[in-house]
């Protein structure tokens, strides 16, 4: 049983196909969760591909294991064609649109909508068919969910906008370049949050076009705190290697794919790593303030549990590049993707069941190595936990 009334937030970051790693971690947590219990996370925050996982958990907040099992079914059977068009006609059409859009832009003409490298119409159809967003409110009304948030980036305002749905009384917020907006979360918010710049098309919501939520998200943890979190568990999709490993000698000019992969790493990782650093520094400062004065300063210590891959995900992607449909391989080969340096970009786009299963297994093993820490963080009694999830 849960031993503390504290509200625990789960933050699921972006990363395209890399989000399959999160599902492996969630499977391990489900194995450690008391049977037939609701979600251990009262607040769930998702960004980019992590938003899909977040909303699925919110819909099934009353039965946490059911939600995780559903996610396992999605990611274990993933196909590129479920996310974006990979057929010859689809690739040629979108590529032609892309080139025409660039040409018209040079002439000062901007009359083409939905210009992007890939067409994610299949993802929209898949979500409409499989994800009943109306059940989010049912989870809230049942007391199994305090709040859900999905973050997207506004192309017009330049703001990082967190759309949230939760219990009555939650207040919207506005900070520098970021704000929280109460709304009824739907498929359009997921599509907007997961629209990686240049790769997938922007999504129009209300009066603005939105793209991937990781863009300009300078304080990813802040949304959870605004929604009332006392503790935060964050599942990342980057390998926390050392700085020496990041500064390998490089004598050849980077390929377009390598530059694109580097840009995606910056979008999905930098803001999060900096926010974690800020929070840890703030916790250190709070620890120096006498307990009797903390209430007057309006600051508090926030416990944070972070779990990230123990292996570089691009190395795993290298072994599965051939699983990409040949029209996509042909499209990306000209950008240098088929070289080893392009595997980083592929790791974001490779929505393939074999690759995703490898990430799920890695996430599961990484979490199980820290099972005692997870049980303690969630406040569970070890005797109450059990493992009967399907392998």
C-alpha positions in Angstrom: 0.0 0.0 0.0 1.1 3.6 -0.6 2.5 4.9 2.7 2.5 8.7 1.8 -0.2 11.1 0.7 2.3 13.0 -1.4 1.4 13.5 -5.1 3.9 11.8 -7.4 4.4 13.0 -10.9 5.6 11.0 -13.9 7.3 12.9 -16.6 7.6 11.2 -20.0 10.0 12.9 -22.3 10.1 13.1 -26.1 12.2 11.1 -28.5 10.1 9.6 -31.3 10.6 5.8 -31.4 12.9 6.1 -28.5 9.8 6.4 -26.3 9.5 2.6 -26.4 12.2 2.6 -23.7 9.7 4.3 -21.4 7.3 1.4 -21.8 10.0 -1.1 -20.6 10.5 1.0 -17.5 6.8 1.2 -17.0 6.4 -2.6 -17.3 9.0 -3.0 -14.5 7.1 -0.5 -12.4 3.8 -2.3 -13.1 5.5 -5.6 -11.9 6.4 -3.8 -8.7 3.0 -2.3 -8.2 0.4 -4.0 -5.9 -2.1 -6.0 -8.0 -5.3 -4.3 -9.0 -4.1 -0.9 -7.9 -4.6 2.5 -9.6 -1.7 4.4 -11.1 1.0 5.3 -8.6 1.4 8.6 -10.4 -1.3 11.1 -9.6 0.1 13.6 -12.1 1.3 12.5 -15.6 3.1 14.9 -17.9 4.0 13.9 -21.5 5.9 15.6 -24.3 6.3 14.6 -27.9 6.1 10.7 -28.3 6.0 10.6 -24.5 2.6 12.3 -24.7 1.1 9.2 -26.3 2.4 7.1 -23.4 1.2 9.7 -20.9 -2.4 9.9 -22.3 -2.7 6.1 -22.4 -1.7 5.9 -18.8 -4.2 8.7 -17.9 -7.0 6.9 -19.7 -6.3 3.7 -17.7 -5.3 5.5 -14.4 -7.8 3.3 -12.5 -6.0 0.2 -13.6 -2.3 0.9 -14.0 -1.3 -2.6 -15.2 -4.0 -2.5 -17.8 -2.6 0.8 -19.2 0.9 -0.6 -19.3 -0.2 -3.8 -21.0 -2.0 -1.7 -23.6 1.2 0.3 -24.2 3.1 -3.0 -24.6 0.7 -4.1 -27.2 1.1 -0.9 -29.2 4.9 -0.7 -29.1 5.6 -4.5 -29.5 3.7 -4.5 -32.8 4.8 -1.1 -34.0 5.2 -0.5 -37.7 6.6 2.5 -39.5 3.4 2.6 -41.6 1.3 3.1 -38.4 3.1 6.4 -37.8 3.9 7.9 -41.2 3.5 7.0 -44.9 6.3 4.8 -46.0 4.9 3.7 -49.4 6.5 4.9 -52.6 3.6 7.2 -53.5 3.4 8.8 -50.1 7.2 9.4 -49.9 7.3 10.9 -53.4 4.3 13.1 -52.8 5.6 14.5 -49.6 9.1 14.9 -51.0 7.7 16.8 -53.9 5.6 19.0 -51.6 8.7 19.7 -49.5 10.8 20.8 -52.6 7.9 22.9 -54.0 7.5 24.6 -50.6 11.2 25.5 -50.5 11.1 26.8 -54.0 8.0 28.9 -53.4 9.5 30.2 -50.1 12.5 31.5 -52.1 10.0 33.4 -54.3 8.3 34.8 -51.2 5.2 32.7 -51.6 3.8 30.8 -48.6 0.6 29.1 -49.7 1.4 25.5 -49.1 0.1 23.8 -45.9 1.5 20.8 -44.1 5.0 21.0 -45.6 7.1 18.3 -43.9 9.5 15.5 -44.8 7.1 12.8 -43.7 3.3 12.5 -43.7 2.0 11.4 -40.2 -1.7 11.0 -41.3 -1.5 7.2 -40.3 -0.7 8.3 -36.7 -3.7 10.5 -36.6 -5.9 7.7 -37.8 -4.4 5.3 -35.4 -4.9 7.5 -32.4 -8.5 8.3 -33.3 -9.2 4.6 -33.6 -7.5 3.4 -30.4 -7.2 6.2 -27.8 -10.5 7.3 -26.1 -9.5 10.6 -24.7 -12.9 11.2 -23.2 -11.9 8.7 -20.5 -9.3 11.1 -19.1 -12.0 12.9 -17.3 -13.4 9.6 -16.0 -10.1 8.9 -14.4 -10.1 12.4 -12.8 -13.6 12.0 -11.5 -12.8 8.6 -10.0 -9.9 10.1 -8.0 -7.3 8.0 -9.8 -5.7 11.0 -11.6 -5.0 14.5 -10.3 -3.9 16.0 -13.6 -2.6 15.2 -17.0 -0.5 17.6 -19.2 0.7 17.6 -22.8 3.2 20.2 -23.9 3.5 21.7 -27.4 5.5 24.6 -28.9 3.6 27.5 -30.5 5.2 28.6 -33.8 3.4 31.9 -33.7 4.0 33.0 -30.1 7.3 31.1 -29.5 5.8 29.9 -26.2 6.1 26.5 -24.7 2.4 25.7 -24.0 1.4 23.1 -21.5 -2.2 22.0 -22.0 -3.6 20.4 -18.9 -6.7 18.7 -17.7 -7.2 18.0 -14.0 -9.2 18.4 -10.8 -11.1 21.6 -10.1 -9.0 24.4 -8.6 -5.8 24.0 -10.7 -4.6 27.4 -11.7 -3.1 28.3 -15.1 0.4 29.8 -15.1 2.5 32.1 -17.1 6.3 32.4 -17.0 8.9 33.5 -19.4 8.2 31.8 -22.7 6.0 29.2 -21.1 2.4 29.0 -19.9 -0.1 26.5 -18.7 -3.6 26.4 -20.3 -6.5 24.4 -19.0 -8.3 22.4 -21.7 -9.9 19.1 -22.6 -7.0 17.1 -24.0 -7.7 15.5 -27.3 -5.9 13.8 -30.2 -4.9 17.1 -31.7 -2.8 17.9 -28.6 -0.9 14.6 -29.0 -0.3 15.2 -32.7 1.0 18.7 -32.0 3.2 17.7 -29.2 4.8 14.9 -31.4 5.3 17.0 -34.5 9.1 17.0 -34.8 10.1 20.1 -36.7 10.7 19.6 -40.5 9.9 15.9 -40.2 6.2 16.1 -39.3 3.6 18.8 -40.0 2.5 21.4 -37.5 -1.0 21.2 -36.0 -3.5 24.0 -35.7 -5.1 24.4 -32.3 -7.4 27.3 -31.5 -5.6 30.2 -33.1 -2.0 29.0 -33.5 0.1 26.3 -35.1 2.0 24.0 -32.8 5.0 21.7 -33.1 6.9 19.3 -31.0 6.7 20.1 -27.3 10.4 19.6 -26.6 11.2 22.7 -28.7 11.8 25.7 -26.4 10.8 23.6 -23.4 13.2 25.3 -21.0 11.6 23.9 -17.8 10.1 20.4 -18.4 9.8 19.7 -14.7 8.0 22.9 -14.0 4.7 21.7 -15.4 4.5 18.9 -12.9 5.3 21.3 -10.0 2.7 23.8 -11.2 0.2 21.0 -11.1 1.0 20.1 -7.5 3.7 17.5 -7.6 5.6 16.8 -4.4 7.9 14.1 -6.0 8.9 13.6 -9.6 9.9 10.4 -11.5 11.4 11.2 -14.9 12.0 8.6 -17.6 14.4 9.9 -20.2 15.4 8.6 -23.6 19.0 9.6 -23.7 22.2 7.8 -22.6 23.9 9.6 -19.8 27.5 9.1 -21.1 30.4 11.1 -19.7 31.7 14.3 -21.3 34.9 12.6 -22.5 32.8 10.1 -24.5 30.9 13.0 -26.2 34.1 14.6 -27.4 35.4 12.0 -29.8 37.8 13.1 -32.5 36.0 14.0 -35.8 38.0 14.7 -38.9 35.3 14.3 -41.6 32.6 16.9 -42.3 29.3 15.9 -40.7 26.6 14.5 -42.9 23.2 16.1 -43.1 21.8 13.1 -41.1 24.5 13.7 -38.4 23.6 17.3 -38.1 19.9 16.5 -38.0 20.5 13.9 -35.2 22.6 16.4 -33.3 19.7 19.0 -33.6 17.2 16.4 -32.3 19.4 15.6 -29.4 19.5 19.3 -28.6 15.7 19.6 -28.8 15.0 16.5 -26.7 17.8 16.6 -24.1 19.4 19.9 -23.4 16.4 21.7 -21.7 15.7 18.6 -19.6 19.3 18.2 -18.4 19.5 21.9 -17.6 16.2 21.8 -15.7 17.4 18.8 -13.7 20.6 20.6 -12.8 18.6 23.7 -11.7 16.3 21.5 -9.5 19.2 19.7 -7.9 20.9 23.0 -7.2 17.7 24.4 -5.7 17.4 21.3 -3.5 20.9 21.9 -2.2 20.0 25.5 -1.3 16.7 24.4 0.4 18.7 21.9 2.5 20.8 24.8 3.9 17.6 26.8 5.0 16.5 26.0 8.5 13.2 24.1 8.6 11.5 26.9 10.6 12.2 29.4 7.8 11.3 27.3 4.7 7.6 28.1 4.8 8.4 31.8 4.7 10.6 31.4 1.6 7.9 29.5 -0.4 10.6 27.0 -1.5 10.6 23.3 -0.9 12.7 20.2 -1.6 11.5 18.1 -4.5 12.5 14.5 -4.6 13.5 13.5 -8.2 14.0 10.0 -9.5 15.6 9.8 -12.9 16.0 6.7 -15.0 17.7 6.8 -18.5 19.1 4.1 -20.8 22.2 2.3 -19.8 23.2 2.0 -23.5 23.3 4.5 -26.3 20.0 4.0 -28.2 21.6 4.9 -31.5 23.9 1.8 -31.2 20.8 -0.3 -31.0 19.2 1.5 -34.0 22.3 0.7 -36.0 21.5 -3.0 -35.9 17.9 -2.4 -37.1 18.3 0.2 -39.9 17.5 -2.4 -42.5 14.1 -2.7 -41.0 13.1 0.7 -42.4 10.9 0.4 -45.5 13.0 0.8 -48.6 11.4 4.0 -49.8 12.3 5.6 -46.5 15.8 4.2 -46.6 16.2 5.6 -50.2 14.9 9.0 -49.0 17.3 9.2 -46.1 20.3 7.6 -47.7 21.1 10.9 -49.6 21.3 12.6 -46.2 23.9 10.1 -45.0 21.6 8.1 -42.8 23.0 4.8 -43.9 26.4 5.7 -42.6 27.0 5.0 -38.9 26.9 8.7 -38.2 23.2 8.8 -39.3 22.1 6.1 -36.8 21.2 8.8 -34.3 18.5 10.2 -36.6 17.2 6.8 -37.3 16.8 6.1 -33.6 14.0 8.7 -33.6 12.2 7.5 -36.7 12.5 3.7 -36.5 9.0 2.7 -35.4 9.7 -1.0 -35.9 8.6 -3.8 -33.6 12.1 -5.4 -33.4 13.8 -2.1 -32.5 11.0 -1.1 -30.1 11.2 -4.6 -28.4 14.9 -4.1 -27.9 14.3 -0.8 -26.2 11.5 -2.2 -24.1 13.8 -5.0 -22.9 16.5 -2.5 -22.1 14.1 -0.3 -20.1 12.8 -3.2 -18.2 16.3 -4.4 -17.2 17.5 -0.9 -16.3 14.5 -0.4 -14.0 14.7 -3.9 -12.4 18.3 -3.2 -11.5 16.9 -0.3 -9.4 13.8 -2.1 -8.1 14.5 -1.3 -4.4 14.9 2.4 -5.2 11.7 2.4 -7.2 9.7 0.7 -4.5 11.0 3.1 -1.9 10.4 6.2 -4.1 6.8 5.1 -4.7 6.2 4.4 -1.0 5.2 0.8 -1.5 5.4 -2.0 1.1 7.7 -4.7 -0.5 5.4 -7.4 0.8 2.5 -5.9 -1.1 4.2 -5.9 -4.5 4.0 -8.8 -7.0 4.9 -9.7 -10.5 2.3 -11.2 -12.8 2.7 -9.0 -15.8 3.2 -10.9 -19.1 6.8 -11.1 -20.2 
